[in-house]
């Protein structure tokens, strides 16, 4: 027990001596070294064991730990204690090594001399001075509100009152990172005392293990010199809160124009949130949402640790805060604050604020002023006609990634539009401005500017049916047309074909850091700008196209010098990182600079067109006109413009599209920036080929089909023909069936069949609208294979002239008789004499007569043509001779008759004639003397039914030939 007590006191004494002796005599550090480290060993080994024996004993215990059954637990205890002593010895060695070069804690009571940091443009013109004089008002312990003390401890170091200044986990993380380069580095895990030391006593900006050790040593020493309350008081008086405010009192007056003692709980929480990253969380900066989130985090921690109630925390969260306006002499304020944030993240707030740095930036002040002038010109006009209160512009050198101009809002100092928010680094939806990245991804496959996508209404599943900006569809369009005219449906198809994952990875390769949600959350609307991006990052992504496929990260700093003029950071040129092939970069540039291709939508004199300059440009507009974009570039300059409202409220109407509110700013800036420069065409890779392809499919052309000419990378050259073109004869009466050899010519239609499918033939939602379009435009897919059955041999009609017979001699009235057959039905029969139509008969018995007295004597031709319902026709012809006939026919014979009541039936034997018999006349008499003609008939029988039952009648008949000659009468019969 006494031995342990002695060890404890001696260890404390050793630690105190270690800290104190070098303060009085730095050379004494070495002389006491052996004493400091041998004391603990002798405390443990009272018999005076030598160091060599100690390590022999140590390794012996390690070996015995491997045989626990034999030696028990004692080797574990001894080895553990010895290991602890070794680590303690190493730690004390480091303390002595570093302590002689560290400042004393007494320096905390003195004012430290500081120098201002200058931020310059690329040509050395001063943009802003971060003044070295610290705005600080010292408060004593009792003047600092408890809520500030408690909140600071709660969020920065909840174990502040229970440790002696060190966070061993933080030191371990630093060691692992410094030695093995693992983990996130040296941030996080520091105690409040360490933070205080880091910001007040250590000037080195380098994040190394040695700095972390120095922090630990000084933190322990401060804990020995000062009480906890004194350390907390000094921390709250010294720590930077941003905007040149040091200490809680200066911060309260800077941001709220009140004393620290008068701060509300919410105001105190905001100030407590600032020291973690004063520039990043600045109320006058871009990250106010993050500031308020951290303020709520502070309140939650205070409630969690019992300093306030949950009710108080929730009430403070709802309190509306009012920061006093800030206005100071500053050029390019958004850019300056962007640079300052970069500096503080790398070197720390203290060095940036008081280290006398000279920072040469990439900004070109001339271009910056030009950008501000253009924004100021168009800003009021856009607000008046489109309700767009804000605008932003960023311009970079695509060959280096250097930022040349940055305007984050119309007015940095206008709180009504959140003017201090730098929209160039804020997350906004890009609309169609995201499309080129998706098409560039597709170009890595076999897609090319000439490839065809069907701009047709398509259901992509889940009810997602995107529309084009004008609600129209255009059928098959090339990618050149689709992208240059910003058509939505083809773009969504393109994303579906390349895959959302690939597009997201491509965007990240292009330097876009904000698309971190899952592909399901974005969906296919990603290509239409549903994901949020930063204007700076998207403009720099376009720089990849301008720079032949190579990416440079956006750069704002060229050189940083310390107060002694030593360069501690300097930009170095490099080739960059290849993101896409040069051929793809050229193809995108070719499309976006094609003023003719975009003319159907934008016209040839749009704001995207800059006369005499080759400029690629793309617009973007989000839903409800909340964001309007225009981005464009030459090989040496890339510029992005955003117009909208910071509060995400929509602009007023269709005049708020990117082409109408953002493009004029882009046009005027680029026109002026390029005015004195020669036109630069985009470098064309030698591997790019031009060739003719089929206009409908973008594949190899086929004879007789329209073509167009475009550019191709080697891997994009099409290998397949557009489609199989087949010309077939269709029977129109059967619809879509093949004509037979018997199909009448007037019913034959020649059709060209092409195999035409959608971009995704196996997807019915894609295929159906394409097939409908194909049918409507004469592209009916595969030709039919079935023949029309109507026009088959068995359905052919027949017709035969039965009277007159061929070469017959005729005179007088010609009686023409036919025999017909038509399975599909008879439409009509036409009769021709000497090829002149003289009769058309549409009903049975398809006979007619003709008076030969109208014909000359001699030979004549008689033809008949039958037309059936299937379009078939049949024909028959005979010739006959017309003669002068004066010879009557022979008399009929064997006339007989019978009577039944008032009905009489007569019959007789036929007569004959040399040229042709026309028929018979029937005569009747009541007395057998006076006869009169009562009827004519071509037949050899007739009947009458109009006689009175008791009336006797006499009959005879005569024959009449075709010339009208009448025979002698037959025998007479009667009375009947």
LINNORMO-V159793 format. One record per helix or strand. SS is the DSSP state (h for helix, s for strand). FROM is the first residue (numbers start at 0). TO is the last residue. If there is no record, write none. Layout:
ss: <SS;SS>
from: <FROM;FROM>
to: <TO;TO>
This chain:
ss: <h;h;h;h;h;h;h;s;s;s;s;h;h;h;h;h;h;h;s;s;h;h;h;h;h;h;h;s;s;h;s;s;h;h;s;h;s;s;h;h;h;h;s;h;s;s;s;s;s;h;h;s;h;s;s;h;h;h;s;s;s;h;s;s;h;s;h;s;h;s;h;s;s;s;s;s;s;h;s;s;s;s;s;s;s;s;s;s>
from: <1;27;32;50;67;73;104;114;116;125;134;140;145;159;167;191;208;227;239;244;247;259;264;287;309;332;348;354;357;364;389;401;414;422;426;430;451;474;478;487;499;518;531;534;549;554;556;566;576;581;598;615;622;626;637;653;657;662;688;699;706;713;720;724;731;736;744;747;763;786;792;797;807;812;825;835;847;851;857;872;892;902;916;931;940;953;965;972>
to: <23;30;43;64;70;98;108;114;119;129;135;142;155;161;179;199;224;237;239;245;255;261;273;303;317;346;353;354;360;385;396;406;416;424;428;442;454;477;483;497;508;527;533;545;550;554;560;569;577;591;601;620;624;632;643;655;660;672;693;699;711;715;720;730;733;737;746;753;775;786;794;802;809;820;832;840;850;853;867;881;899;908;924;936;943;960;965;972>
